[in-house]
Amino acid sequence: MLKSYQDTLDWMFSKLPMYQRVGKAAYKPGLESMLHLDAYLGKPHQLFKSIHVGGTNGKGSTSHLIASVLESSGYKVGLYTSPHLLDFRERIKINGIQIEKEEVIRFIDHHKAYFEAHKTSFFEMTVGLAFTYFNTNKVDYAVVEVGLGGRLDATNVITPVLSVITNIGLDHMDFLGTTRPEIAAEKAGIIKASVPVVIGEKEDETQRVFEQIAKRNTAPLLFAKPLDMKFETDLKGGYQEHNIRTALNALKQLSDQKVNSRTTRLGLKNVITNTGLQGRWQRISEKPEIVLDVGHNKEGLSLIMEQLNDLRYEELHIVLGFVKGKNVNELISLFPKEATFYLSSPNIERAYPLEILKEDLMKSQLKLNYFESVEDSFEYAKSKAALNDLVLVCGSTFVVAEVLSYLNYEKS
């Protein structure tokens, strides 16, 4: 019997592989196991309206934006996202409040025998927990973020009232394909029969893929249209304009009378307050300015670079770490050449090893410093930063998570 929340997490993380922790070895494509679990749990997702959000970049922010507007419109809103930064419970929220520890313990302990017998993956049991929790608490809507890909993702057992695909980038190519059309086809796997689908960015390479799959499913297809005005939001970072456009185009497709211009403005202004979103251009200090961002692939980091161009600072200090499978030379070349870099490996099995990082960047002419831990690299960057400098932490969700965890530990 699982007696505590920590016991439960230890069992989940150690007994069952988790993609975010170990990578490809934990990836379990196919829906057969999830469909079996879903039937065993009584198909809880059929008892609430859901909105399914996939894509390469921005799907987390877009999910939070949609959830915030729905909450501001008076709805009880479930939000399922991944991965988490500090606490597993961040993945499952209702109106911004994390699932209770007791609920996690109760669900896992009650179904533990099933999970062991059927070798249920970490991601599958987490999805099952989320859907069961949302159903038990009678949410009006659940905003469900795709974990990886779309077609074979565990969340794809739902039939939503709306599907959203933010954009397509070259990420997770060892799973999803090596070209944008191939990856688009996997992401488009969340398109369901007669369910409207909104695509955040219209691109020549992928447009035809979405059109064909939507037509095959007789699903109304909309490519997000430009907004006729700017909206105020508490999410910083110019790249959020893309996500706001996608979210507002999506919300219009709901034709929900409670979602109006007033509640939309209110929801966009209070995303962090309503949902607790962290790690998106999150400013934690002003002198020097310190910013955390979970951007980790070419498209995401390119948007961060655009944001840097709009800022004024004297020196730029970049705290970086990566996971395996990244082209580190390509990614680091996106940053300003005059920056000083502080590199380490996040404390997970899937991390890009420090020794290999040094070898791969051996010919780089950039100012590179290496450290044994993320905490050390962050502390050293802070010590070198003058009051008018900028310290940017990015490259991996896990690097940002470790900095946030370290800062929380410092405060306690």
Secondary structure, 3 states (H helix, E strand, C coil): CCCCHHHHHHHHHHHCCCHHHHHHHHCCCCCHHHHHHHHHCCCHHHHCEEEEEECCCCHHHHHHHHHHHHHHCCCCEEEECCCCCCCHHHHEEECCEECCHHHHHHHHHHHHHHHHHHCCCHHHHHHHHHHHHHHHCCCCEEEEECCCCCCCCHHHHCCCCEEEECCCCCCCHHHHCCCHHHHHHHHHHHCCCCCCEEECCCCHHHHHHHHHHHHHCCCCEEECCCCCCCCCCCCCCCCHHHHHHHHHHHHHHCCCCCCCHHHHHHHHHCHHHHHCCCCCCEEEEECCEEEECCCCCHHHHHHHHHHHHCCCCCCEEEEECCECCCCHHHHHCCCCCCCEEEECCCCCCCECCHHHHHHHCCCCCCEEEECCCHHHHHHHHHHHCCCCCEEEEECCHHHHHHHHHHHHHHHC
